Amino acid sequence: MREAIVALVRDRPCAAAPRARLEEVLRPLLRDVGDATFNVVDRRGRLMATRFPDYCGLSVTADRFLPLLAPVFAGAARFVRPFHDSERVAGAPRLREGPPFAWIAAPVRDGAGGVVAALGVAEPVGAVFASILQCGAPGRDRRGVRLRRARRDPDRRAVRRDRTAARRGCAIRRRAA
């Protein structure tokens, strides 16, 4: 996968062969998470590969989206808040309609170890990412008992799963009264 991305960035932006190799590698991941998509963005903000062919070769918005990729170009993976395509893609003649995408972006390094691109994998908000983010919002169970996330419960008492939390996939610990 790294070689395909480096080829896109260095030699052939939006070229069919490296893009096809990249999509082949990413296909199982994208299929497992539903309506997911991907982007490869170079350091200048140009979209080198994307699932939406109309966007290939365009740039991400320099004032909104590109600054959020700075930590990725510094070598760290990042969660990027949801963006509508109109806020994320600059100069597109036609934009994808639908919900905004929430992104996870990771650095792609060349053979010398330098970061040459950001690989972003995204899913529409309201899908799997939404359920993960809801785990961070503790509340009360159906009996009014205050709940909070297990990892922040210092006394590690009575582990249980609230039905609502279980549907969201969150392990909850009951806080001692």
N, C-alpha and C positions, 0 to 999 in steps of 0.2 A: 504494500500500500504506500509506504514511504517513497519508494522509487517512482511510482505513478504520480504522486503529488509533486515531488521535486521536478519531474519532467514537465508537468503542467506549468509550474512556476518559472523554471529556467528556460525552457525551450519552446513549448507549444501551448500557450494559453488556450483553453477550451478545446484542445485537440481531441479528436474522437477516440483514439486508441488508449491514451493514458486515462481519459475520463471513463471509458468502458471498463478498464481494469479496476479503477477505484470503485466504481459502482458495483462491480461483481463482488469485491471484497466486502463492501458495506451492505449489500443486499440482505444477508441474514439478519443483521442488526436492525435494519430499517423495517423489515417485515415483522420482526418480533415486537416492535413497539408501535405498530399501526401506521398512522398517517405521517410518519416521520420523514424528514428530509435532511439534506446535508448541503454544506457550502465549503469551498476551499477559498480562503481570502489571502492574498499576498500582503506583504508589509505596506504597500501603498493603498490598500483597501480595494483592490480589484478582485472581482469574483472570477476565479480561475476555473471553477467547476461548480455546478449546482444541479439539482433535479429539475429546475425550471429553465429550459434552454434559452428563453428570452432574456434571462438575467446574465448569462455567461458573457464575460468581457466588460460588464458594467462595473460600477463601484458601489460599495456600501456608503452610507451617508457619513461624510467626513466629520460632521459636527455632532452626530448622535451615536452611531453604531461603532465606528472605527475607534474612538477613544476607549470604549469598553473592551476592546481587544488588546490594548496596550500590555496588560499583565500576561496575556497569552504570548505575545511576541517577546516578552521578557523571560518566557520559559515556564509559566504556570498555567495549569488548566483552570477554567473559570465557568461558573454558571452565569449566563447573561439573561437579564430580565426579558419578558416577552415583548416582541415588537411586531407591529403590523408591517407588511412589506412596504407600504408607503413611507414609513419612518426609517426603514432599513436599507432599501435599494434606491440609489440615486439615478434619475434619468431614465427609468424604464418606460418604454412606450405603452406597455400594457402590464398591469399589476395583477398578481394572483389575488383572488377574493377569498375571504374566509377569516377564521380566527387568527390572532397573532401567534407566532411561534415563540416558545421558550427554548433557549439554546444552552448547550454545553459545548464549550470550545476548548480544544487542546492544541498545544504547539506541535508543529511538524518540523523535524530537524533534518538538515542535509547531512552528507557523509562526514563533514567536518564538525558537526555538532551545533551549527548555528540554526536558529529558528528562521525558516524561510516562508512559513505559511501557518495559518490557523485553520484547523479542521473543525467545523461546527456541525453538530448533529442536533436536530431540533424536532420538537413535536408540538402540535397545536395545544394551546392552553385548554384546560378542561379535560385533558387526557391523563396519561400516567403521571406526568410531572405534577399536575394539580394535586393528585392524591398524595404524592410525596410531600409537597409543600404544606398540605393540610395537617400533616403530622406535627408541624411546628406550632400549631395553634391549640394549646391545651384549653380545656374548659371544664364542664361539669358533666357527670354521667346522669342517667335518667332519674337517679334518686337524689340528685343535687350534691353529690360528693365531688369535691374539687379534685381534678386530675391534672397531672403534669407529666412531662416526658420522663421515661424511665432513667435515661442517662443523667438526669439532673437530680434524681432522688437519692440523697446521701445515705439514708438508712436502709435502703433496699428491702422495704417491707412488702408483703403480700402482692405478688405479681398477679395481675389479672388483665383480661382484655374486655373492654367495653364493646358492646355490639357495634356501635357506630365506628369506633376506632378499628375494630377488626375488619369492617368493610373497607376502611381506608388503608389497612395494613399497618397500623401503628400499634406498637406494644406500649401499654400504659401501666404505670404503677399507681396504686391508690395511695394518696397522701394520708398519713395518720392524722386524726383529728386532734 
